[in-house]
Amino acid sequence: MSKKRRQYRVGAASTYNLTVDVVKEGKKAFPGSIVDLSGGGMGVFFRERQGPKLVLKEAVLLRISSEYLTETLVAPSLVRRLDKVKGGMVYGFEFIDVLGLMAQLPPKLAKLFNQRFGYRVEPYPRRPIKVVIEGLPFKVVASMEDISLMGLSIHVPSNLETLFADCEEMEVSFELPDSGNLTFWGHVIHQSLTEKGICYGIFFDENRTPGFKKKRNLVAKFINHRRQEILGLPVQ
C-alpha cells in the first residue's frame, strides 16, 4: 500500500471519529489508530510497546466506535498481516462476518468502509458450478473457477478460443447453493491459458443486469459462508 493511500484512509476515518480497540480473549482492550479500511477488514497501528502481541490467524475482537453509531460494534476478526513499521506495528485484520458487520453500519459509515469486497472464493470442491454463457453464436457451458462480488472467472475448453475472440460482453447464468438460478450481464476483462483450458475474467454489469442488488446479496451470502468454511470457522 502506498503512503499516499494510507494517509487518505487515516484522514477519512478521523473525519468520522472512527476509533477501534483490539481485545484478546480475556485480556484488556488496546486502542489503536486505523491506517487502512475496507469492507473486508482494517489495518490498525499501535505504537511500540503499547499494543497487543498477536500472531497470524489469531482471533480477536475489534470494538468499533463512532459518533455515527448508537453503540459500539463488536467485529470478530482474524490477524492476516503483520507489518513492523517505524515507531510501532501495523496489524491487518480480516472481518470474520463481513455481512453481519456491514448490515449494522449506517449509510455514512458503510460508504466509508466502501464495501470493497475483493475476496474471491472457489466453489465447494465436491460441488462444481456450471456457468451457462449466452450472447455467443451458440450456448456454451463453462466451469466456474472462482467468484467475487465484482465478477467471476470461468474455464472453457481451449478449442473454443476463436468463439470468444471478439467477445467483449456476455450473459452468464449459474446456480449457487440456496440461491436458485442467477443471471448477470458482464464484460470480459482478461483471459489466460491454463492447464484446464482458457480462463476468462468477467466483470458484472450492474446497469444491464435486472435485479442486480438482490442477486449480488445472494452472491455475498455464498462468499461469506465459503470464507468462513475456508478459515475453519463455524458458518453463521
Phi and psi restraints in degrees (value plus and minus 20) as a CYANA .aco file:
   2 SER   PHI     -93.3   -53.3
   2 SER   PSI     137.3   177.3
   3 LYS   PHI     -82.2   -42.2
   3 LYS   PSI     -58.6   -18.6
   4 LYS   PHI     -80.5   -40.5
   4 LYS   PSI     -64.5   -24.5
   5 ARG   PHI     -88.1   -48.1
   5 ARG   PSI     -60.0   -20.0
   6 ARG   PHI     -82.3   -42.3
   6 ARG   PSI     -61.5   -21.5
   7 GLN   PHI     -83.7   -43.7
   7 GLN   PSI     -58.4   -18.4
   8 TYR   PHI     -81.7   -41.7
   8 TYR   PSI     -64.5   -24.5
   9 ARG   PHI     -90.6   -50.6
   9 ARG   PSI     -54.7   -14.7
  10 VAL   PHI     -81.8   -41.8
  10 VAL   PSI     -64.3   -24.3
  11 GLY   PHI     -81.3   -41.3
  11 GLY   PSI     -62.1   -22.1
  12 ALA   PHI     -83.9   -43.9
  12 ALA   PSI     -62.0   -22.0
  13 ALA   PHI     -85.0   -45.0
  13 ALA   PSI     -61.3   -21.3
  14 SER   PHI     -89.9   -49.9
  14 SER   PSI     -50.4   -10.4
  15 THR   PHI     -78.8   -38.8
  15 THR   PSI     -55.1   -15.1
  16 TYR   PHI    -117.4   -77.4
  16 TYR   PSI      -7.2    32.8
  17 ASN   PHI      30.5    70.5
  17 ASN   PSI      22.8    62.8
  18 LEU   PHI    -105.3   -65.3
  18 LEU   PSI     103.5   143.5
  19 THR   PHI    -147.9  -107.9
  19 THR   PSI     140.8   180.8
  20 VAL   PHI    -163.4  -123.4
  20 VAL   PSI     119.5   159.5
  21 ASP   PHI    -135.7   -95.7
  21 ASP   PSI     120.6   160.6
  22 VAL   PHI    -126.7   -86.7
  22 VAL   PSI     108.3   148.3
  23 VAL   PHI    -142.8  -102.8
  23 VAL   PSI     101.1   141.1
  24 LYS   PHI    -104.8   -64.8
  24 LYS   PSI     132.2   172.2
  25 GLU   PHI     -76.1   -36.1
  25 GLU   PSI     103.0   143.0
  26 GLY   PHI      53.0    93.0
  26 GLY   PSI      -9.2    30.8
  27 LYS   PHI    -137.1   -97.1
  27 LYS   PSI     154.4   194.4
  28 LYS   PHI     -96.4   -56.4
  28 LYS   PSI     145.3   185.3
  29 ALA   PHI    -105.9   -65.9
  29 ALA   PSI     121.0   161.0
  30 PHE   PHI    -135.7   -95.7
  30 PHE   PSI      92.1   132.1
  31 PRO   PHI     -92.9   -52.9
  31 PRO   PSI     117.1   157.1
  32 GLY   PHI    -152.4  -112.4
  32 GLY   PSI     156.4   196.4
  33 SER   PHI    -130.7   -90.7
  33 SER   PSI     107.6   147.6
  34 ILE   PHI     -94.6   -54.6
  34 ILE   PSI     105.3   145.3
  35 VAL   PHI    -136.6   -96.6
  35 VAL   PSI     -29.9    10.1
  36 ASP   PHI    -176.8  -136.8
  36 ASP   PSI     120.3   160.3
  37 LEU   PHI    -168.6  -128.6
  37 LEU   PSI     117.2   157.2
  38 SER   PHI    -174.5  -134.5
  38 SER   PSI    -199.0  -159.0
  39 GLY   PHI     -89.7   -49.7
  39 GLY   PSI     -35.0     5.0
  40 GLY   PHI    -122.9   -82.9
  40 GLY   PSI     -33.5     6.5
  41 GLY   PHI     152.9   192.9
  41 GLY   PSI    -187.2  -147.2
  42 MET   PHI    -173.4  -133.4
  42 MET   PSI     136.2   176.2
  43 GLY   PHI    -124.1   -84.1
  43 GLY   PSI     115.8   155.8
  44 VAL   PHI    -148.8  -108.8
  44 VAL   PSI     109.4   149.4
  45 PHE   PHI    -117.2   -77.2
  45 PHE   PSI     116.1   156.1
  46 PHE   PHI    -145.0  -105.0
  46 PHE   PSI     114.7   154.7
  47 ARG   PHI     -87.5   -47.5
  47 ARG   PSI     134.8   174.8
  48 GLU   PHI     -74.7   -34.7
  48 GLU   PSI     111.0   151.0
  49 ARG   PHI      46.3    86.3
  49 ARG   PSI      -6.9    33.1
  50 GLN   PHI    -138.3   -98.3
  50 GLN   PSI     -18.6    21.4
  51 GLY   PHI    -135.9   -95.9
  51 GLY   PSI     155.3   195.3
  52 PRO   PHI     -94.7   -54.7
  52 PRO   PSI     140.6   180.6
  53 LYS   PHI    -122.1   -82.1
  53 LYS   PSI      89.2   129.2
  54 LEU   PHI    -141.3  -101.3
  54 LEU   PSI     139.8   179.8
  55 VAL   PHI    -144.9  -104.9
  55 VAL   PSI     141.4   181.4
  56 LEU   PHI     -77.5   -37.5
  56 LEU   PSI     120.3   160.3
  57 LYS   PHI      52.9    92.9
  57 LYS   PSI     -14.8    25.2
  58 GLU   PHI     -93.0   -53.0
  58 GLU   PSI     118.8   158.8
  59 ALA   PHI    -109.7   -69.7
  59 ALA   PSI     113.8   153.8
  60 VAL   PHI    -158.7  -118.7
  60 VAL   PSI     153.8   193.8
  61 LEU   PHI    -132.8   -92.8
  61 LEU   PSI     111.8   151.8
  62 LEU   PHI    -122.1   -82.1
  62 LEU   PSI     102.7   142.7
  63 ARG   PHI    -121.1   -81.1
  63 ARG   PSI      89.9   129.9
  64 ILE   PHI    -124.7   -84.7
  64 ILE   PSI     107.8   147.8
  65 SER   PHI    -148.7  -108.7
  65 SER   PSI     132.6   172.6
  66 SER   PHI    -185.5  -145.5
  66 SER   PSI     137.3   177.3
  67 GLU   PHI     -85.8   -45.8
  67 GLU   PSI     -35.2     4.8
  68 TYR   PHI    -111.8   -71.8
  68 TYR   PSI     -20.1    19.9
  69 LEU   PHI    -128.3   -88.3
  69 LEU   PSI     117.0   157.0
  70 THR   PHI     -98.2   -58.2
  70 THR   PSI     -40.5    -0.5
  71 GLU   PHI    -171.8  -131.8
  71 GLU   PSI     139.6   179.6
  72 THR   PHI     -86.2   -46.2
  72 THR   PSI     113.6   153.6
  73 LEU   PHI    -111.9   -71.9
  73 LEU   PSI     119.5   159.5
  74 VAL   PHI    -132.1   -92.1
  74 VAL   PSI      98.9   138.9
  75 ALA   PHI    -137.4   -97.4
  75 ALA   PSI      85.0   125.0
  76 PRO   PHI     -79.0   -39.0
  76 PRO   PSI     113.9   153.9
  77 SER   PHI    -165.4  -125.4
  77 SER   PSI     144.1   184.1
  78 LEU   PHI    -139.2   -99.2
  78 LEU   PSI     125.3   165.3
  79 VAL   PHI     -97.5   -57.5
  79 VAL   PSI      99.5   139.5
  80 ARG   PHI    -135.3   -95.3
  80 ARG   PSI     -31.6     8.4
  81 ARG   PHI    -171.4  -131.4
  81 ARG   PSI     121.1   161.1
  82 LEU   PHI    -148.2  -108.2
  82 LEU   PSI      98.9   138.9
  83 ASP   PHI    -146.4  -106.4
  83 ASP   PSI      94.5   134.5
  84 LYS   PHI    -102.2   -62.2
  84 LYS   PSI     101.4   141.4
  85 VAL   PHI    -145.1  -105.1
  85 VAL   PSI     151.7   191.7
  86 LYS   PHI     -81.4   -41.4
  86 LYS   PSI     103.2   143.2
  87 GLY   PHI      68.3   108.3
  87 GLY   PSI     -21.2    18.8
  88 GLY   PHI     147.4   187.4
  88 GLY   PSI    -166.2  -126.2
  89 MET   PHI    -159.8  -119.8
  89 MET   PSI     120.5   160.5
  90 VAL   PHI    -131.4   -91.4
  90 VAL   PSI     104.4   144.4
  91 TYR   PHI    -124.2   -84.2
  91 TYR   PSI     114.3   154.3
  92 GLY   PHI    -118.5   -78.5
  92 GLY   PSI     100.8   140.8
  93 PHE   PHI    -129.0   -89.0
  93 PHE   PSI     118.6   158.6
  94 GLU   PHI    -129.0   -89.0
  94 GLU   PSI     104.5   144.5
  95 PHE   PHI     -85.9   -45.9
  95 PHE   PSI     114.3   154.3
  96 ILE   PHI     -97.6   -57.6
  96 ILE   PSI     -65.3   -25.3
  97 ASP   PHI    -131.1   -91.1
  97 ASP   PSI      61.6   101.6
  98 VAL   PHI     -80.5   -40.5
  98 VAL   PSI     -69.5   -29.5
  99 LEU   PHI     -83.6   -43.6
  99 LEU   PSI     -59.4   -19.4
 100 GLY   PHI     -81.8   -41.8
 100 GLY   PSI     -60.5   -20.5
 101 LEU   PHI     -89.4   -49.4
 101 LEU   PSI     -68.0   -28.0
 102 MET   PHI     -81.4   -41.4
 102 MET   PSI     -52.4   -12.4
 103 ALA   PHI     -86.8   -46.8
 103 ALA   PSI     -41.7    -1.7
 104 GLN   PHI    -112.4   -72.4
 104 GLN   PSI     -27.1    12.9
 105 LEU   PHI    -106.3   -66.3
 105 LEU   PSI     114.1   154.1
 106 PRO   PHI     -88.3   -48.3
 106 PRO   PSI     141.3   181.3
 107 PRO   PHI     -71.3   -31.3
 107 PRO   PSI     -61.8   -21.8
 108 LYS   PHI     -84.9   -44.9
 108 LYS   PSI     -59.8   -19.8
 109 LEU   PHI     -95.6   -55.6
 109 LEU   PSI     -54.0   -14.0
 110 ALA   PHI     -81.1   -41.1
 110 ALA   PSI     -58.2   -18.2
 111 LYS   PHI     -87.2   -47.2
 111 LYS   PSI     -57.6   -17.6
 112 LEU   PHI     -83.0   -43.0
 112 LEU   PSI     -65.3   -25.3
 113 PHE   PHI     -86.4   -46.4
 113 PHE   PSI     -44.2    -4.2
 114 ASN   PHI      42.4    82.4
 114 ASN   PSI     -21.7    18.3
 115 GLN   PHI      32.1    72.1
 115 GLN   PSI      23.8    63.8
 116 ARG   PHI     -99.7   -59.7
 116 ARG   PSI      56.4    96.4
 117 PHE   PHI     -99.3   -59.3
 117 PHE   PSI      73.2   113.2
 118 GLY   PHI    -111.0   -71.0
 118 GLY   PSI     -20.3    19.7
 119 TYR   PHI     -86.6   -46.6
 119 TYR   PSI     111.7   151.7
 120 ARG   PHI    -134.1   -94.1
 120 ARG   PSI     113.0   153.0
 121 VAL   PHI    -144.3  -104.3
 121 VAL   PSI     129.6   169.6
 122 GLU   PHI    -110.8   -70.8
 122 GLU   PSI     136.5   176.5
 123 PRO   PHI     -82.8   -42.8
 123 PRO   PSI     146.6   186.6
 124 TYR   PHI     -78.4   -38.4
 124 TYR   PSI     114.0   154.0
 125 PRO   PHI     -73.7   -33.7
 125 PRO   PSI     -57.6   -17.6
 126 ARG   PHI    -113.5   -73.5
 126 ARG   PSI     -16.3    23.7
 127 ARG   PHI    -153.9  -113.9
 127 ARG   PSI      52.2    92.2
 128 PRO   PHI     -80.9   -40.9
 128 PRO   PSI     130.5   170.5
 129 ILE   PHI    -132.1   -92.1
 129 ILE   PSI     104.6   144.6
 130 LYS   PHI    -108.4   -68.4
 130 LYS   PSI     122.0   162.0
 131 VAL   PHI    -139.5   -99.5
 131 VAL   PSI     101.5   141.5
 132 VAL   PHI    -112.2   -72.2
 132 VAL   PSI     106.4   146.4
 133 ILE   PHI    -128.4   -88.4
 133 ILE   PSI     105.0   145.0
 134 GLU   PHI    -130.4   -90.4
 134 GLU   PSI     154.2   194.2
 135 GLY   PHI      69.8   109.8
 135 GLY   PSI     -12.1    27.9
 136 LEU   PHI    -133.4   -93.4
 136 LEU   PSI     152.4   192.4
 137 PRO   PHI     -73.8   -33.8
 137 PRO   PSI     -49.9    -9.9
 138 PHE   PHI    -169.7  -129.7
 138 PHE   PSI     141.2   181.2
 139 LYS   PHI     -87.1   -47.1
 139 LYS   PSI     118.8   158.8
 140 VAL   PHI    -145.2  -105.2
 140 VAL   PSI     118.5   158.5
 141 VAL   PHI    -127.4   -87.4
 141 VAL   PSI     100.0   140.0
 142 ALA   PHI    -134.9   -94.9
 142 ALA   PSI     155.0   195.0
 143 SER   PHI    -132.4   -92.4
 143 SER   PSI     119.2   159.2
 144 MET   PHI     -97.5   -57.5
 144 MET   PSI     110.4   150.4
 145 GLU   PHI    -109.5   -69.5
 145 GLU   PSI     -69.0   -29.0
 146 ASP   PHI    -181.3  -141.3
 146 ASP   PSI     152.3   192.3
 147 ILE   PHI    -169.1  -129.1
 147 ILE   PSI     127.6   167.6
 148 SER   PHI    -158.9  -118.9
 148 SER   PSI    -199.6  -159.6
 149 LEU   PHI     -90.5   -50.5
 149 LEU   PSI     -38.0     2.0
 150 MET   PHI    -108.7   -68.7
 150 MET   PSI     -46.1    -6.1
 151 GLY   PHI     151.3   191.3
 151 GLY   PSI    -181.3  -141.3
 152 LEU   PHI    -167.4  -127.4
 152 LEU   PSI     144.3   184.3
 153 SER   PHI    -135.9   -95.9
 153 SER   PSI     119.2   159.2
 154 ILE   PHI    -150.0  -110.0
 154 ILE   PSI     137.0   177.0
 155 HIS   PHI    -135.8   -95.8
 155 HIS   PSI     115.4   155.4
 156 VAL   PHI    -148.8  -108.8
 156 VAL   PSI     135.3   175.3
 157 PRO   PHI     -78.1   -38.1
 157 PRO   PSI     123.7   163.7
 158 SER   PHI     -82.7   -42.7
 158 SER   PSI     -43.1    -3.1
 159 ASN   PHI     -94.3   -54.3
 159 ASN   PSI     -22.3    17.7
 160 LEU   PHI    -120.8   -80.8
 160 LEU   PSI      -9.9    30.1
 161 GLU   PHI     -77.3   -37.3
 161 GLU   PSI     -62.0   -22.0
 162 THR   PHI     -84.8   -44.8
 162 THR   PSI     -49.7    -9.7
 163 LEU   PHI     -85.0   -45.0
 163 LEU   PSI     -53.0   -13.0
 164 PHE   PHI    -116.3   -76.3
 164 PHE   PSI     -20.3    19.7
 165 ALA   PHI     -74.5   -34.5
 165 ALA   PSI     -64.0   -24.0
 166 ASP   PHI    -127.8   -87.8
 166 ASP   PSI      -3.7    36.3
 167 CYS   PHI    -107.3   -67.3
 167 CYS   PSI      98.7   138.7
 168 GLU   PHI    -126.5   -86.5
 168 GLU   PSI     -41.2    -1.2
 169 GLU   PHI    -165.9  -125.9
 169 GLU   PSI     136.3   176.3
 170 MET   PHI    -179.1  -139.1
 170 MET   PSI     143.8   183.8
 171 GLU   PHI    -125.1   -85.1
 171 GLU   PSI     106.0   146.0
 172 VAL   PHI    -139.6   -99.6
 172 VAL   PSI     120.0   160.0
 173 SER   PHI    -148.5  -108.5
 173 SER   PSI     119.0   159.0
 174 PHE   PHI    -176.6  -136.6
 174 PHE   PSI     147.1   187.1
 175 GLU   PHI    -145.9  -105.9
 175 GLU   PSI      99.6   139.6
 176 LEU   PHI    -113.7   -73.7
 176 LEU   PSI     136.6   176.6
 177 PRO   PHI     -74.9   -34.9
 177 PRO   PSI     109.4   149.4
 178 ASP   PHI      46.2    86.2
 178 ASP   PSI      -3.2    36.8
 179 SER   PHI    -134.8   -94.8
 179 SER   PSI     -38.4     1.6
 180 GLY   PHI      56.0    96.0
 180 GLY   PSI    -192.7  -152.7
 181 ASN   PHI     -97.8   -57.8
 181 ASN   PSI     112.5   152.5
 182 LEU   PHI    -139.6   -99.6
 182 LEU   PSI     113.2   153.2
 183 THR   PHI    -143.5  -103.5
 183 THR   PSI     108.4   148.4
 184 PHE   PHI    -147.8  -107.8
 184 PHE   PSI     126.1   166.1
 185 TRP   PHI    -109.0   -69.0
 185 TRP   PSI     124.1   164.1
 186 GLY   PHI    -171.2  -131.2
 186 GLY   PSI     145.3   185.3
 187 HIS   PHI    -131.4   -91.4
 187 HIS   PSI     116.9   156.9
 188 VAL   PHI     -96.0   -56.0
 188 VAL   PSI     100.5   140.5
 189 ILE   PHI    -132.6   -92.6
 189 ILE   PSI     -35.8     4.2
 190 HIS   PHI    -183.4  -143.4
 190 HIS   PSI     142.6   182.6
 191 GLN   PHI    -168.5  -128.5
 191 GLN   PSI     130.3   170.3
 192 SER   PHI    -173.3  -133.3
 192 SER   PSI     130.1   170.1
 193 LEU   PHI    -109.3   -69.3
 193 LEU   PSI     108.8   148.8
 194 THR   PHI    -150.2  -110.2
 194 THR   PSI     157.6   197.6
 195 GLU   PHI     -85.5   -45.5
 195 GLU   PSI     -45.2    -5.2
 196 LYS   PHI    -105.2   -65.2
 196 LYS   PSI     -32.3     7.7
 197 GLY   PHI     117.4   157.4
 197 GLY   PSI    -154.4  -114.4
 198 ILE   PHI    -131.8   -91.8
 198 ILE   PSI     110.1   150.1
 199 CYS   PHI    -121.3   -81.3
 199 CYS   PSI     107.0   147.0
 200 TYR   PHI    -134.4   -94.4
 200 TYR   PSI     115.5   155.5
 201 GLY   PHI    -118.3   -78.3
 201 GLY   PSI     108.2   148.2
 202 ILE   PHI    -140.5  -100.5
 202 ILE   PSI     106.7   146.7
 203 PHE   PHI    -118.8   -78.8
 203 PHE   PSI     103.0   143.0
 204 PHE   PHI     -83.2   -43.2
 204 PHE   PSI     118.3   158.3
 205 ASP   PHI    -120.8   -80.8
 205 ASP   PSI      85.6   125.6
 206 GLU   PHI     -84.2   -44.2
 206 GLU   PSI     -57.4   -17.4
 207 ASN   PHI     -91.5   -51.5
 207 ASN   PSI     -52.4   -12.4
 208 ARG   PHI    -115.1   -75.1
 208 ARG   PSI     -28.5    11.5
 209 THR   PHI    -115.9   -75.9
 209 THR   PSI      91.6   131.6
 210 PRO   PHI     -82.1   -42.1
 210 PRO   PSI     119.6   159.6
 211 GLY   PHI      42.7    82.7
 211 GLY   PSI      14.1    54.1
 212 PHE   PHI     -78.3   -38.3
 212 PHE   PSI     -65.8   -25.8
 213 LYS   PHI     -81.9   -41.9
 213 LYS   PSI     -63.6   -23.6
 214 LYS   PHI     -84.2   -44.2
 214 LYS   PSI     -62.0   -22.0
 215 LYS   PHI     -86.1   -46.1
 215 LYS   PSI     -61.1   -21.1
 216 ARG   PHI     -84.1   -44.1
 216 ARG   PSI     -55.9   -15.9
 217 ASN   PHI     -83.2   -43.2
 217 ASN   PSI     -56.5   -16.5
 218 LEU   PHI     -88.7   -48.7
 218 LEU   PSI     -58.9   -18.9
 219 VAL   PHI     -83.9   -43.9
 219 VAL   PSI     -61.4   -21.4
 220 ALA   PHI     -81.4   -41.4
 220 ALA   PSI     -60.2   -20.2
 221 LYS   PHI     -82.5   -42.5
 221 LYS   PSI     -63.2   -23.2
 222 PHE   PHI     -83.8   -43.8
 222 PHE   PSI     -64.4   -24.4
 223 ILE   PHI     -80.7   -40.7
 223 ILE   PSI     -63.8   -23.8
 224 ASN   PHI     -81.6   -41.6
 224 ASN   PSI     -64.1   -24.1
 225 HIS   PHI     -84.7   -44.7
 225 HIS   PSI     -63.4   -23.4
 226 ARG   PHI     -86.3   -46.3
 226 ARG   PSI     -60.5   -20.5
 227 ARG   PHI     -78.5   -38.5
 227 ARG   PSI     -64.9   -24.9
 228 GLN   PHI     -85.0   -45.0
 228 GLN   PSI     -57.4   -17.4
 229 GLU   PHI     -86.4   -46.4
 229 GLU   PSI     -64.4   -24.4
 230 ILE   PHI     -82.9   -42.9
 230 ILE   PSI     -55.2   -15.2
 231 LEU   PHI     -99.9   -59.9
 231 LEU   PSI     -24.3    15.7
 232 GLY   PHI      54.8    94.8
 232 GLY   PSI       9.9    49.9
 233 LEU   PHI    -128.1   -88.1
 233 LEU   PSI     136.0   176.0
 234 PRO   PHI     -80.5   -40.5
 234 PRO   PSI     113.9   153.9
 235 VAL   PHI     -96.9   -56.9
 235 VAL   PSI     106.6   146.6
